[in-house]
Each structure stands twice: as C-alpha cells, then as structure tokens.
Amino acid sequence: MDNDLVVLFEHPEWQKPLFSALERRGVRYGTFDLKRGAFDPDRVPDSPLYFNQASPSAYVRGNTRAVPLALSLIRSLELGGARVLNGSQAFSLELSKSTQAALMRRLNIAHPRTLAFNDVDSALAQWGDRWPALLKPEQGGSGARMYLLNSSDELVRLLRDRPDVWLPDHLLTLQEYFQVAPSQGIVRMEFLGGELLYAMRVISHGSFNLCPSEVCNPLTGDSHCEIPETKPARPVEFHPYPEVPASAVDAGKRLMAAGHLDVGGIEYLEASDGRLVFYDVNANSNLRAPIGEAFGFDPFERVVDFLIAQAGQAIGSPAKVLS
C-alpha cells in the first residue's frame, strides 16, 4: 500500500484546502475521483483508511453517476476490511431526508414534519392543508431544487411544468415550514471525531443554497457554485457563534454518533416558540476557513490532525503516516 489515506471526492474545488493541508503535513495520501472511475471488488482496498467526501449535490453538476459509484465502492471497501470515514451508513443517512427525520424521531430530537412521496395525489392525501411547506429532493444537496410552496395547487403545477424536479432519484419530500427571524437565520454546527469544532449563524437573505464552502458562498466576488437558483438580494452571511446552546451541541453529538458520522455538519433553526428544530445532517462538511480562524484555528489543519490519528490506528504505526 503506497498511501496511508485515500480521499474519495467529486468536487475538486471543495477539496483544495484539504489537499493543501495534507501536503503541508507530508501525509501520504491518494485520491479517487468519483466523477469517472472503476473498481474491482476483488482487489480493494489498497489503503487502510479512506475519507468519503462525496456530495449528494453531484447530480446538479452533471455528475449523477458519482453517488451510486461512491456507495458501491464504500460498501466494497468496508467488506474488504478498510476503515471508511463517513462510510456507507453515514452517507446513506445524508442521502435521505426521510431517514434523517426518522433518526431524529428515534432520538427524540425536534424536527419538521416530513413526508416522502413518489406520487402527488398520495402526497396531497396525507399532507392535508399544512401550507406553506418546503419541497425538497429526498437526496437533497446544497439547497438544489428546493421550493417554498403555499398551496397544493402550487405543488401540482410545479411538478407538471418542471418534471426535472423529480431528479435525481424520483423521490421527493414535503417538510413543515418554520418562519425564522431574518436576523437570526439558522445555525450550523460542525463536528469532528464526535466533538464540536465550531458553530456559526447563517443568514440566508432568501437563498436555499447555504453551502459554507467559500467557492459557493465567497466573502467577496461572484459565487462559482453550480446550484441554479434565483440570486438573493444580498450574499449569504456566515458568522461565528460561540454561544451555541449546550442542548444543541448535545443533540448534534447524538445525531453524529447514531448516524455513524466521523465529520459532519448539523443544522437547526430557532422556532417562534423557542424550540430548536433540527432539519439537516451533512456528512460532506465543507468547512469555512474564516469561521475557524475567528475561533483561533485552521479547521482544515484540525481535520488533518484527525486523519493522521485515524490512519495511525488503521495501520498500527502513527509514524508511518508522515513522509
């Protein structure tokens, strides 16, 4: 084995800060591009540790085949005895809004009412008159193909006029809509190895694309994100949030542990009645360097510290990780 770590990826721009940090530290790592690849299940794994960085939003970039390849590869790697960070259980959770809701119910964590469906009439019969509501792809990803709908007629008309909304897996979800104070936005907590890395408030200004990557939502200049949506009046804002409640951190830790996530982001909103309502679990965590720096550290260096430790455990000799 020439590498002590292999990173599975689909979006090269998102991974550049991680790759740079790995190179600075002299980590022996390889990469597997999920956009175009092949593997022989009889011949994997060829590294003791893999880090899954696949994204559910790959389909909006024309990379629809990346997610099924990632799942098949990860399952084969796990059966072959490799350790996969954010492995098949974590990735399957990220790919399913309804599974996330079911997990939150099991953990007694407040979350939006959610209905998964592949037939509009069946959905409307069960959803009733609970409008407005958010329509989301079951697979989700970077706010793609999300719509705020005010009536059943709007849902019927949208799916009639935009059949592509059913993509990528022809399964959609309706979710309960919560009005939040614009100045408060939502909160995203980033976790690493089961512990809180940092939390931030995200002010959307009407955008559904809250991807924290500086490629998608830069501090200045135009976004290079490929999520098609109406441009908000103002750029999405990301602010350090050191006062994140202990109850929110506890809920996030329980979700991370139950979902088998090694690295990930958990999002919640503050409802008008004071409840913290959790609505999204992200296994592909695009860290935001300026937020980490506001807390006094480089978040990518922290990830590399974690990867080195995990690789050392996988190969039984931490010294081998560094070149």
C-alpha positions in Angstrom: 0.0 0.0 0.0 1.6 3.3 -1.2 -0.9 5.5 0.6 -2.0 5.6 4.2 -5.1 7.5 3.2 -7.3 7.9 0.1 -9.8 10.7 -0.3 -12.9 9.9 -2.3 -14.1 13.1 -3.9 -16.3 14.6 -6.6 -15.9 18.4 -6.4 -12.2 19.3 -6.7 -12.6 22.9 -5.8 -14.2 22.0 -2.4 -11.2 19.7 -1.6 -8.3 22.1 -2.5 -7.9 23.4 1.1 -7.9 19.8 2.5 -5.4 18.6 -0.1 -3.2 21.6 0.6 -3.2 20.9 4.3 -2.4 17.2 3.7 0.5 18.2 1.5 1.9 20.7 4.0 1.9 18.0 6.6 3.6 15.4 4.3 0.7 12.9 4.6 1.0 10.0 2.1 -2.5 10.3 0.5 -4.1 9.4 -2.7 -7.4 10.5 -4.4 -10.2 8.7 -6.1 -12.3 10.9 -8.5 -15.9 9.7 -8.2 -16.9 11.5 -11.4 -15.1 8.9 -13.6 -13.9 5.7 -12.1 -13.9 2.0 -11.9 -13.0 -0.5 -9.2 -12.6 -4.3 -8.9 -14.3 -5.5 -5.6 -11.8 -8.4 -5.6 -8.9 -6.0 -5.5 -9.9 -3.4 -3.0 -8.9 -2.0 -0.6 -5.4 -0.7 -1.4 -5.3 1.6 1.6 -6.1 1.1 5.2 -8.1 4.3 5.5 -10.5 6.1 3.2 -12.2 9.5 3.7 -15.5 9.8 1.9 -16.1 13.4 0.6 -18.9 12.6 -1.9 -21.7 15.1 -2.1 -25.5 14.4 -2.7 -25.5 17.5 -4.9 -23.2 15.9 -7.5 -26.2 15.5 -9.9 -26.6 19.3 -10.3 -23.1 19.4 -11.7 -23.9 16.7 -14.3 -22.2 14.1 -12.1 -25.3 11.9 -11.5 -23.2 8.7 -11.5 -20.9 9.8 -8.7 -23.2 8.9 -5.8 -24.0 5.3 -6.8 -20.4 4.7 -7.5 -19.4 6.1 -4.1 -21.9 3.9 -2.3 -20.9 0.7 -4.1 -17.2 1.5 -3.7 -17.6 2.3 0.0 -19.5 -0.9 0.7 -16.9 -3.0 -1.1 -14.1 -1.2 0.9 -15.8 -1.9 4.2 -16.4 -5.6 3.3 -12.7 -5.7 2.4 -11.7 -4.6 5.8 -10.8 -1.0 5.2 -11.9 1.8 7.6 -14.0 4.4 5.7 -14.6 7.7 7.5 -18.2 8.8 6.8 -18.8 5.3 5.4 -21.9 3.7 4.0 -24.2 4.3 7.0 -23.2 7.9 7.3 -23.5 8.5 3.5 -26.8 6.7 3.3 -28.2 9.0 6.0 -27.0 12.1 4.2 -28.8 10.9 1.0 -32.2 10.6 2.7 -34.2 13.4 4.3 -36.8 10.9 5.4 -34.2 8.7 7.1 -32.8 11.8 8.9 -36.3 12.6 10.2 -36.8 9.0 11.3 -33.5 9.1 13.2 -34.4 12.4 14.9 -37.7 10.9 15.9 -35.9 7.9 17.4 -33.6 10.2 19.3 -36.5 12.5 20.4 -35.0 15.5 18.7 -37.4 18.1 17.4 -37.6 18.2 13.6 -40.0 19.2 10.8 -42.9 17.0 9.9 -41.7 15.2 6.8 -43.5 13.3 4.0 -41.6 11.3 1.4 -43.5 10.5 -1.8 -43.3 9.4 -5.4 -46.9 10.3 -6.3 -48.5 13.7 -6.0 -52.0 12.5 -5.3 -50.8 10.2 -2.5 -48.8 13.1 -1.0 -51.7 15.5 -1.0 -54.0 13.0 0.6 -51.6 12.6 3.5 -50.3 16.2 3.8 -53.6 17.8 4.1 -53.8 21.6 4.4 -50.4 22.2 6.1 -49.2 25.1 3.9 -46.8 26.7 3.4 -44.4 23.8 3.0 -40.9 23.2 1.7 -40.5 20.8 -1.2 -37.1 19.1 -1.3 -35.4 16.2 -3.2 -35.1 13.2 -0.9 -31.4 13.1 -1.8 -31.0 16.9 -1.2 -27.7 18.7 -1.6 -26.7 22.4 -1.4 -30.3 23.6 -1.5 -30.9 22.4 -5.0 -34.4 22.1 -6.3 -36.0 23.4 -3.1 -39.2 25.4 -3.3 -41.4 27.2 -0.8 -45.0 26.3 -1.7 -48.1 28.0 -0.4 -50.8 25.5 -1.7 -51.5 22.1 -3.1 -52.2 23.8 -6.5 -48.6 25.2 -6.5 -47.2 21.7 -5.9 -49.3 20.2 -8.7 -48.4 23.0 -11.1 -44.7 22.9 -10.3 -44.4 19.1 -10.9 -46.4 19.4 -14.1 -44.3 22.2 -15.5 -40.9 21.1 -14.1 -40.7 17.2 -14.3 -36.9 17.6 -13.8 -37.6 18.4 -10.1 -38.1 14.7 -9.6 -34.4 14.1 -10.3 -32.1 12.5 -9.3 -34.0 9.6 -7.7 -37.6 10.4 -8.4 -38.4 10.7 -4.7 -39.4 14.0 -3.1 -40.2 15.2 0.4 -42.6 17.8 1.8 -41.4 19.4 5.0 -43.1 21.6 7.6 -42.1 25.2 7.1 -40.9 27.4 10.0 -40.7 31.1 9.8 -37.5 32.3 11.4 -36.3 35.9 12.2 -34.2 37.1 9.2 -31.6 38.5 11.6 -31.2 35.1 13.3 -31.1 32.8 10.3 -30.2 29.2 11.0 -27.3 27.6 13.0 -24.9 25.1 11.5 -22.6 23.2 13.9 -19.5 21.4 12.6 -18.3 18.2 14.3 -15.1 16.3 14.1 -14.5 13.0 15.7 -17.6 13.3 17.8 -16.8 16.8 19.2 -17.9 20.3 18.3 -15.4 22.0 16.0 -17.3 25.3 15.7 -20.8 26.7 15.3 -21.9 29.6 13.0 -25.1 31.5 12.3 -26.1 31.6 8.7 -28.2 34.5 7.4 -29.7 33.3 4.1 -31.3 36.5 2.7 -33.8 34.2 0.9 -31.2 31.8 -0.5 -31.7 28.0 -0.1 -28.0 27.4 -1.0 -26.3 27.7 2.3 -23.2 25.7 1.3 -20.4 27.0 3.6 -17.7 26.5 1.0 -16.0 29.7 0.1 -16.2 28.6 -3.6 -20.0 28.6 -3.3 -20.6 31.5 -1.0 -17.4 33.7 -1.0 -16.9 36.6 1.3 -16.5 38.8 -1.8 -16.9 38.4 -5.5 -19.2 36.0 -7.5 -20.1 32.5 -6.5 -18.8 29.7 -8.6 -21.4 27.3 -7.3 -23.3 25.4 -9.9 -26.6 25.3 -8.0 -29.2 27.1 -10.2 -31.4 29.4 -8.1 -32.6 32.9 -8.0 -29.8 35.1 -6.8 -30.7 36.5 -3.3 -30.8 40.3 -2.8 -27.7 40.0 -0.6 -24.9 37.4 -0.2 -25.4 34.6 2.4 -23.7 35.6 5.6 -21.7 33.3 7.9 -21.0 34.5 11.5 -19.1 32.7 14.3 -21.5 31.6 17.0 -19.6 30.8 20.2 -22.8 31.0 22.3 -24.3 27.9 20.8 -26.6 26.3 23.5 -25.3 23.2 25.2 -28.6 21.4 24.4 -28.0 22.0 20.7 -24.4 20.6 20.9 -25.7 17.6 22.8 -28.4 16.9 20.1 -25.7 17.3 17.4 -23.4 14.8 19.2 -26.2 12.3 19.5 -27.0 12.6 15.8 -23.4 12.3 14.8 -23.0 9.1 16.9 -26.2 7.5 15.9 -25.6 8.3 12.2 -22.0 7.0 12.3 -20.6 10.3 11.1 -16.9 11.0 11.7 -17.0 14.5 10.2 -20.2 16.4 9.5 -22.4 19.4 9.9 -25.8 19.6 11.7 -28.2 22.4 11.0 -31.1 23.7 13.1 -33.4 26.7 13.4 -35.0 28.5 16.2 -38.8 28.3 16.0 -41.0 31.1 17.2 -42.0 29.1 20.3 -38.3 28.8 21.3 -37.8 25.2 20.2 -34.6 24.2 18.5 -35.8 22.4 15.4 -33.1 20.2 13.6 -33.6 19.7 9.9 -30.4 18.7 8.1 -27.5 16.2 8.6 -24.4 16.7 6.3 -21.8 14.1 6.1 -19.8 16.1 3.5 -18.8 19.0 5.6 -17.5 22.0 3.6 -15.6 23.8 6.3 -15.2 27.6 6.2 -11.7 28.8 7.0 -12.6 32.3 8.2 -15.0 30.9 10.8 -12.3 28.6 12.2 -9.8 31.5 12.2 -12.3 33.5 14.2 -12.1 30.8 16.8 -8.3 30.8 16.6 -7.5 27.8 14.4 -7.4 26.5 10.8 -10.3 24.0 10.5 -8.5 22.0 7.8 -5.4 21.5 10.0 -7.8 20.1 12.6 -9.2 17.7 10.1 -5.7 16.6 9.1 -4.8 16.0 12.7 -7.8 13.8 12.9 -7.0 11.9 9.7 -3.4 11.3 10.8 -4.6 9.9 14.1 -7.2 7.6 12.3 -4.6 6.5 9.7 -2.2 5.7 12.5 -4.8 3.5 14.2 -5.6 1.8 10.9 -2.0 0.9 10.1 -0.9 0.3 13.7 2.0 2.8 13.5 1.4 6.6 13.6 4.9 7.3 12.4 4.2 5.8 9.0 1.6 8.4 8.2 4.1 11.1 7.7 6.6 11.0 4.8 
